[in-house]
Amino acid sequence: MKLKDVSKLKNGKKANYSNIGNIPVYGANGIIGYTDKPNSPKNAIIIGRVGANAGSVFYSFKEHWVSDNAISVLPINDRVNPYYLYYALFKLDLNRLVEGSAQPLINQTILNSFDISIPD
């Protein structure tokens, strides 16, 4: 199945963050700070979208904020275990597919085109 058939991808949003809140803020490099409000639910996948670490894959067991330098990946039904999907994406080595030299990036079009094996 294509990634777009089993998940919803959503670009993150600019965050006002510090180290005061308890909600992690994910950027292309992983956790970059904390805030008070989440924009993504627990058990979600985060993929770095821009920069040298574009294509890096992270998993959050708790609610979190996805910054504008990352993409959130959420399974669209109970058939797909989110942690399985994380592992499948991690094993794809997405960093190799990053486009651009001045500002490397990976986008939803590239990600949605991937075939993901979903076990019965």
N, C-alpha and C positions, 0 to 999 in steps of 0.2 A: 504494500500500500504506500501511497505517497504520504509524506509528512503532513501535507495539508488535509488529508482525509482522516487523520487520527488526532490532529491537534489544531489549536488556534494560536497563531503568532501575533504578537502585539509589540510594537516599538515602545520603549520606555519613555518616560517624561523627565524633564529637568527637575532636579531635586534641590531643595534647600535642606542641607544636612549639616550635622555637627557630630560631636560625640556625646551629646546629651540624651537623645532618645534611645529606645531599645529596639527599634525596628531597623534591621540592616538595610543599607542602600547598596545595590549591586551596580557596578559599572563593567566595563570591558575587562578589568583586571580582578574581578571578584568584589569583595566588600570594600567600599571606599569611605564609609562613614555610617552614621545612624540618623534616624529621624523619628518623629512621633506618629506618623500615619503611613500605612501600607498602600501600595497601588497594585499589589499582586497577592494572591492567596498562598497558603502553605502548600508544600509538595509541588513545587513548580520548578521548571528548568529555566536557566538564564544563559543566554549566549552573548558573548561580547560582540558588538556590532562594528565598532570603529577603533582604529589605532593598531599599534603593534600586536596587541593581544586579541584582535578580532578573530572570532571563531572559537575562543575559549568557552568551555561549557561548565556550568556550575549548577548545583541543586540546592534548594532551600527547603528545609523541613518546616519552617515557620513563615508567617506572613512577612513580606518584605517590600521594598521599593525598588523598582527597576528604573535606572537612570536612562537618559536619552542616548547613552553610548552602548545600550544593550537591548536585547530582544527577549521577551518573555514567551515561553512555550508551555501551553496548558493542554493536556489531553482533553478531548471533547466528549469522551464517554468512559464508562467504567471498564470497558473491554481492555483498555490500555493502562497498564500500571505506570504511573509517572516515573518511578525510579528505573524501571526497565527502559523506558523511552530515553531517560537521561543517559543511561549506559550505552544504548544504541547510538545516540548522537555523539557521545564522547569517543566511541570507537571509530567514528567516521573521520577523525582528524580534520576537523573543519578548517583549521588554520591554513591548510594547503590550498583552500579554495578562495581565499581572500583576494579581492580585486583592488587594483589601484596601487600606485607606488608612493605618491606624495601623502595620501591619507588612506591607508588600507581599510577596506570595509567588506562586510558580508551583509547581504540583504535578505528580505523575506522571499523574494523570487528564487534566489539560489537555494535557500533552505527548503522551501515548499516543493522543490523538484526532487528531493531525495526519496528513494524507496526505503521503507522501513519494514523489516520482517517482523510480523506480529504472530507469535505462536497461538495455536488454537487454545 
